[in-house]
């Protein structure tokens, strides 16, 4: 299931580049980050979340910003970086 899910998301990511849809790019980056987090691939998860966060901020998409910051808090918690995790979660609710 994991490999199949990654395959579908990577196909969607390629398609979004073709149509240049920033909202789709945010969703894909976040979804891929979630999958990487589930597999304890925290560096890749954080990198993908940063991509989504930068785009969401540039578009003023507050709901997505909140979700991504919360995701980053979960990623950072898993790495043991509790201070940065707390800061990300606090930022997500303010």
VENJO-V858121 format. One record per residue. N is the residue number from 1. RES is the residue in one letter. SS is DSSP state (hx for helix, st for strand, lp for the rest). OMEGA is omega in radians with two decimals (* if undefined). BURIAL is + if it has 24 or more other ideal C-beta (glycine too) atoms within 12 Angstrom, else -. Layout:
# VENJO-V858121
N;RES;SS;OMEGA;BURIAL  N;RES;SS;OMEGA;BURIAL
This chain:
# VENJO-V858121
1;X;lp;-3.10;-  2;X;hx;-3.12;-  3;X;hx;3.13;-  4;X;hx;3.12;-  5;X;hx;3.09;-  6;X;hx;3.14;+  7;X;hx;3.14;-  8;X;hx;-3.14;-  9;X;hx;3.10;+  10;X;hx;3.07;-  11;X;hx;3.12;-  12;X;hx;3.13;-  13;X;hx;3.09;+  14;X;hx;3.14;-  15;X;hx;-3.11;-  16;X;hx;3.08;+  17;X;hx;3.13;-  18;X;hx;-3.10;-  19;X;hx;3.11;-  20;X;lp;3.13;-  21;X;lp;-3.08;-  22;X;hx;3.12;-  23;X;hx;3.10;-  24;X;hx;3.11;-  25;X;hx;3.10;+  26;X;hx;-3.12;+  27;X;hx;-3.13;+  28;X;hx;3.13;+  29;X;hx;-3.14;+  30;X;hx;3.14;+  31;X;hx;3.09;+  32;X;hx;3.10;+  33;X;hx;3.10;+  34;X;hx;3.14;+  35;X;hx;3.12;+  36;X;hx;3.11;+  37;X;hx;3.12;+  38;X;hx;3.14;-  39;X;lp;3.11;-  40;X;lp;3.06;-  41;X;lp;-2.94;-  42;X;hx;-3.14;+  43;X;hx;3.12;-  44;X;hx;3.13;-  45;X;hx;-3.11;+  46;X;hx;3.12;+  47;X;hx;3.12;-  48;X;hx;3.13;+  49;X;hx;3.09;+  50;X;hx;3.10;+  51;X;hx;3.13;+  52;X;hx;-3.12;+  53;X;hx;3.12;+  54;X;hx;-3.14;-  55;X;hx;-3.14;+  56;X;hx;3.11;+  57;X;hx;-3.12;-  58;X;hx;-3.14;-  59;X;hx;3.13;-  60;X;lp;-3.10;-  61;X;lp;-3.00;-  62;X;hx;3.14;-  63;X;hx;3.12;-  64;X;hx;3.11;+  65;X;hx;3.13;+  66;X;hx;-3.10;+  67;X;hx;-3.11;+  68;X;hx;3.09;+  69;X;hx;3.09;+  70;X;hx;3.07;+  71;X;hx;3.12;+  72;X;hx;3.06;+  73;X;hx;3.11;+  74;X;hx;3.13;+  75;X;hx;-3.12;+  76;X;hx;3.07;+  77;X;hx;-3.13;-  78;X;hx;3.11;+  79;X;hx;-3.11;-  80;X;lp;3.13;-  81;X;lp;-2.99;-  82;X;hx;3.14;-  83;X;hx;3.12;-  84;X;hx;3.10;-  85;X;hx;3.13;+  86;X;hx;-3.14;-  87;X;hx;3.14;-  88;X;hx;3.14;+  89;X;hx;3.10;+  90;X;hx;3.13;-  91;X;hx;-3.11;-  92;X;hx;-3.09;+  93;X;lp;3.12;-  94;X;lp;*;-
